[in-house]
């Protein structure tokens, strides 16, 4: 199969359409070809007139570890072109940055989750391109979580850098498909095109989203595996809690929860009592870890490890958003006064609880904290939103 970057580099007709154009690249460490050459190097080597580049959250080099750790603008020492940060003084490209190029190639590997900020970065680039008459090409890449959708829709008024528009948490689209929806939803008058992949089959084995023929490269420091990408639509919610998501360990965001004062097996028993069907599609394993930094640093934590991989993974049964919600519900059931929700500035939102920013509204938190609320209550709410989202995006899907 071929990703968008590989198609561009092997299609002379596509390259001719860039002839005489000033080109800018939006990239990160996972922006590589099938031969693992970085897209910036490969494009310049092919004679494409790349005059600038943009780095999203975590930077073009992917070196910034945590949320709200900013990257500065810089000049590339090898090619002597400006590298503009889209996670520093600005998160939306400035008019000056947009003026450097005619065509913007967007080549970011996504995780298939609304909160992953590369989604919002794509929207901001499309909006600024519409204002300035620029072209945007998405060099499409797989959604490693595949096509399933899950979660509640972001509520109007709850937009943020981790919530660009009314979409569900696990959106089920590639960035190319997402761009089509953005153009339609926001009514953008922009020259937009997708350099489509060849041979990507998101709902089929082997891979179920991520082709086994391709090497996984971290698109951000804590996205270390396909297992993480599959679990992320659930485990990212831990960022809004006082429970560890495994930062400071070698398997961040593959952990359902961890804490020094919680009995993980007791929580698992309660989860199985409350909604056993929500545990399908993966294997949960008790684990112990001591974070070297971040939450509970230097303390021994008990938790559950998610294995959405190998013989334990069922692509059509695994529901990471529900699984994570159920873990919160079980913890609240056993430890009624546990301080689950972390109150701190999250992705430049200072007036709302982080968990509500992450979910695009308070519904999940309120469901967890309501002792009378049942799994069926959350399931009914989510199913309605998921079906609505499927209908919304159907016309924009490229790969079936």
C-alpha positions in Angstrom: 0.0 0.0 0.0 1.0 3.6 -0.3 0.5 6.6 2.1 -0.2 10.0 0.6 3.5 11.1 0.8 4.6 8.0 -1.1 2.0 8.6 -3.8 3.2 12.2 -4.2 6.8 11.2 -4.4 6.2 8.5 -7.1 3.6 10.4 -9.2 5.1 12.8 -11.7 1.8 14.4 -12.6 1.2 15.4 -8.9 4.7 16.8 -8.7 4.1 18.8 -11.9 1.2 20.5 -10.2 3.6 21.8 -7.6 6.0 23.1 -10.2 6.6 26.8 -9.8 4.8 26.9 -6.4 6.3 27.7 -3.0 5.5 24.8 -0.8 5.3 24.5 3.0 5.2 21.3 5.0 3.3 20.6 8.2 5.1 17.7 9.8 6.3 15.9 12.9 8.6 12.8 13.6 6.1 10.3 12.1 6.0 12.2 8.8 8.1 9.7 7.0 8.1 7.7 3.7 7.9 4.0 3.3 11.7 4.0 3.4 11.6 6.0 6.7 13.0 9.1 5.2 11.5 12.2 6.7 9.0 13.9 4.4 10.9 17.2 4.5 14.1 15.5 3.3 12.3 13.4 0.7 10.4 16.3 -0.8 13.4 18.6 -1.1 15.4 15.7 -2.5 12.8 15.2 -5.2 13.1 18.8 -6.2 9.9 20.2 -4.6 10.4 23.9 -3.7 9.9 23.6 0.1 10.3 27.1 1.5 9.0 26.7 5.1 7.7 24.2 7.5 5.3 24.0 10.5 5.6 22.0 13.7 2.4 21.1 15.6 2.1 20.3 19.4 5.3 18.6 20.6 7.2 20.3 17.8 8.6 19.3 14.4 11.1 17.1 16.2 8.6 15.7 18.7 10.7 16.6 21.6 8.3 18.3 23.9 6.9 15.9 26.5 3.7 17.2 28.0 0.6 19.4 27.4 1.2 23.2 27.4 4.9 22.7 26.9 5.5 25.1 24.0 7.9 25.1 21.0 9.6 28.2 19.7 10.0 29.2 16.0 13.4 28.3 14.6 15.4 28.2 11.4 16.3 24.8 9.9 20.1 24.6 10.0 20.3 22.2 7.0 17.9 23.8 4.6 17.9 27.4 5.9 14.1 27.7 5.9 11.9 29.0 8.7 10.2 26.4 11.0 7.0 28.0 12.4 5.6 26.6 15.7 1.9 26.0 15.9 2.1 25.3 19.6 4.0 28.3 21.1 3.2 32.0 20.9 0.4 31.0 18.5 -1.6 27.9 17.7 -3.1 29.3 14.6 -0.7 30.1 11.7 -0.1 33.9 11.4 -0.5 35.9 8.2 3.2 36.2 8.0 3.7 32.4 8.1 0.9 31.9 5.6 2.6 34.4 3.2 5.7 32.2 2.9 4.0 29.6 0.6 1.3 28.9 -2.0 0.6 25.3 -1.2 0.6 23.7 2.3 1.2 20.0 2.5 -0.3 18.6 5.7 1.4 15.3 6.6 0.6 14.5 10.2 -0.1 11.0 11.6 -3.2 11.1 13.6 -4.6 8.7 16.3 -8.2 8.9 15.3 -9.3 10.8 18.4 -10.9 14.3 18.5 -8.7 15.4 21.4 -5.4 14.8 19.6 -4.6 18.4 18.7 -3.4 17.7 15.1 -7.2 17.6 14.2 -7.6 21.2 15.4 -4.3 22.2 13.7 -5.8 21.0 10.4 -8.9 23.1 10.9 -6.9 26.2 11.7 -4.7 25.8 8.6 -7.8 25.3 6.4 -9.4 28.5 7.9 -6.3 30.6 7.4 -5.8 29.2 3.8 -9.4 30.2 3.0 -8.7 33.7 4.2 -5.5 34.1 2.2 -6.3 32.2 -1.0 -3.8 29.4 -0.3 -4.1 25.7 -1.2 -4.0 22.8 1.3 -3.1 19.2 0.4 -3.5 16.5 3.0 -1.0 13.7 2.3 -3.3 11.1 3.8 -2.2 8.6 6.4 -4.1 5.7 8.2 -6.3 6.2 11.2 -4.7 3.5 13.4 -7.9 3.1 15.4 -9.8 2.2 12.2 -13.3 3.2 11.3 -15.4 2.7 14.5 -16.8 5.7 16.1 -17.5 6.2 19.8 -18.4 8.8 22.4 -20.7 11.7 22.9 -20.7 14.8 20.6 -19.0 17.9 21.7 -21.6 20.4 22.9 -21.9 23.9 21.4 -19.9 26.4 23.5 -17.4 23.7 24.6 -15.0 24.2 21.7 -11.3 24.3 22.5 -7.9 23.3 21.1 -8.8 19.7 21.9 -12.4 20.1 20.6 -12.5 21.8 17.3 -16.1 21.0 16.4 -19.2 18.9 17.3 -17.6 15.5 16.7 -17.4 12.4 18.9 -14.2 11.3 20.7 -13.3 8.4 18.4 -14.1 10.0 15.1 -13.4 7.1 12.7 -11.9 9.3 9.9 -8.5 9.9 8.3 -7.2 13.5 8.3 -8.0 13.7 4.6 -11.6 12.7 5.3 -11.7 15.1 8.3 -10.6 18.0 6.1 -13.5 17.3 3.7 -15.9 17.5 6.7 -14.3 20.7 8.0 -14.7 22.4 4.6 -18.3 21.3 4.5 -19.2 22.0 8.1 -17.7 25.4 8.3 -18.5 26.4 4.7 -14.8 27.1 3.9 -14.0 28.5 0.4 -10.6 26.9 0.1 -8.6 25.0 -2.5 -8.5 21.7 -0.7 -7.5 18.2 -1.9 -6.5 14.9 -0.5 -3.6 12.8 -1.9 -5.3 9.5 -1.1 -3.7 6.3 0.1 -3.7 3.2 -2.0 -4.7 -0.1 -0.5 -5.8 1.0 3.0 -8.5 -1.2 4.4 -9.4 0.1 7.9 -11.9 -2.6 8.9 -10.0 -5.6 7.8 -7.4 -7.9 9.2 -4.5 -7.9 9.5 -4.0 -4.5 11.1 -7.5 -3.1 11.4 -6.4 0.4 10.7 -2.6 0.2 10.9 -0.9 -1.8 8.1 1.5 -4.4 9.4 3.9 -3.6 6.6 4.6 -0.2 8.0 6.8 0.7 11.0 5.1 2.6 13.9 6.8 5.9 14.7 5.7 8.0 17.6 3.7 11.0 16.3 4.1 12.4 19.8 6.3 11.4 22.7 3.7 9.3 24.5 2.2 7.7 21.4 4.5 4.7 21.5 2.5 1.9 19.9 -0.6 0.9 17.9 -1.9 -0.5 21.2 -1.8 3.1 22.6 -3.5 4.5 19.5 -6.3 2.0 19.9 -6.8 2.7 23.6 -6.2 6.5 23.4 -9.9 7.6 22.9 -10.4 6.3 26.4 -7.1 6.7 28.3 -6.7 10.3 27.3 -9.5 11.1 29.8 -7.1 10.2 32.6 -5.3 13.5 31.8 -8.3 15.2 33.4 -8.0 13.1 36.6 -5.7 12.5 39.6 -5.2 8.9 38.4 -2.0 8.1 36.5 -2.2 7.5 32.8 1.3 6.0 33.0 3.3 9.1 32.1 6.7 8.6 33.6 6.7 5.0 32.6 7.5 3.2 29.3 3.8 2.5 28.5 2.0 5.8 28.9 -1.7 5.9 27.9 -1.9 2.2 27.6 -2.9 2.0 31.3 -6.6 2.1 32.3 -5.6 3.8 35.5 -3.0 3.7 38.2 -2.8 5.1 41.8 -1.0 4.3 45.0 -4.3 4.1 47.0 -6.5 2.0 44.7 -7.0 -1.8 44.6 -6.9 -2.5 40.9 -8.4 -6.0 41.0 -11.3 -4.8 43.2 -12.0 -2.1 40.6 -11.9 -4.7 37.8 -14.4 -6.9 39.7 -16.7 -3.9 40.1 -16.4 -3.2 36.3 -17.3 -6.7 35.5 -20.3 -6.5 37.8 -21.6 -3.2 36.4 -21.1 -3.7 32.6 -19.3 -6.8 31.5 -20.0 -6.2 27.8 -17.9 -3.0 28.0 -14.8 -5.0 28.7 -14.9 -6.9 25.5 -12.3 -6.7 22.7 -9.2 -6.5 24.9 -7.5 -8.0 27.9 -7.0 -6.2 31.2 -4.0 -7.2 33.3 -3.1 -6.0 36.8 0.2 -4.1 36.8 2.4 -2.2 39.2 4.5 0.8 38.3 6.4 3.7 39.8 6.3 6.9 37.6 9.6 8.7 37.4 7.8 11.9 36.8 4.3 13.4 36.5 1.4 12.2 38.7 2.4 10.0 41.7 6.1 10.3 40.8 8.2 8.0 42.9 5.2 6.2 44.4 4.2 2.5 43.8 0.9 2.5 41.8 -1.5 -0.4 41.3 -3.4 -0.3 38.0 -4.7 -2.1 35.0 -2.9 -2.5 31.7 -4.9 -2.6 28.4 -3.9 -5.1 25.8 -5.9 -4.3 22.6 -3.4 -6.3 20.6 -2.6 -9.8 19.4 -5.1 -12.5 20.1 -6.9 -10.3 22.7 -8.0 -7.6 20.3 -11.4 -7.6 18.6 -11.7 -4.6 16.4 -15.5 -4.6 16.3 -16.0 -5.2 20.1 -13.3 -2.9 21.6 -14.8 0.3 23.0 -12.1 2.3 24.8 -14.3 5.3 25.7 -16.8 3.1 27.4 -14.1 1.1 29.0 -12.5 4.1 30.6 -15.8 5.6 31.7 -16.6 2.3 33.4 -13.3 2.3 35.2 -14.2 5.8 36.6 -17.6 4.5 37.6 -16.2 1.5 39.4 -13.7 3.6 41.3 -16.5 6.0 42.4 -18.6 3.0 43.4 -15.9 1.6 45.6 -14.3 4.8 46.8 -17.2 7.2 47.0 -15.1 10.2 48.2 -12.1 9.6 45.9 -10.8 12.8 44.4 -11.0 11.7 40.8 -11.3 15.0 38.9 -8.1 17.1 38.5 -8.6 20.8 38.7 -5.9 22.6 36.7 -5.5 24.6 33.5 -5.8 22.2 30.5 -4.9 23.1 26.9 -5.3 26.8 27.6 -8.7 26.4 29.2 -8.8 27.9 32.7 -12.4 28.1 33.6 -13.6 24.5 33.1 -12.7 21.2 34.7 -10.2 19.4 32.5 -12.4 16.3 32.2 -15.2 18.4 30.8 -12.8 20.1 28.3 -11.7 16.6 27.2 -15.2 15.3 26.7 -16.6 18.4 25.2 -19.2 18.8 28.0 -20.0 17.6 31.5 -22.1 14.5 30.7 -19.5 11.8 31.4 -18.4 13.4 34.7 -22.0 13.8 35.9 -22.8 10.2 35.0 -19.8 9.0 37.0 -20.7 11.1 40.0 -24.4 10.2 40.0 -24.8 7.1 42.2 -28.2 6.4 40.6 -26.9 6.5 37.0 -26.5 3.2 35.2 -24.3 2.0 32.3 -27.5 1.9 30.2 -27.9 5.7 30.8 -24.5 6.5 29.3 -24.9 3.9 26.6 -28.2 5.4 25.4 -26.7 8.9 25.3 -23.6 7.8 23.4 -25.5 5.6 21.0 -27.7 8.5 19.9 -24.6 10.7 19.3 -22.6 8.0 17.6 -25.4 7.2 15.1 -25.8 11.0 14.4 -22.1 11.3 13.7 -22.0 8.2 11.4 -24.7 9.8 9.3 -22.9 13.2 9.3 -19.6 11.9 8.0 -20.9 9.2 5.6 -20.6 11.5 2.6 -17.0 12.4 3.4 -15.6 8.9 3.8 -13.0 8.0 1.1 -12.0 4.5 2.0 -15.3 2.8 2.9 
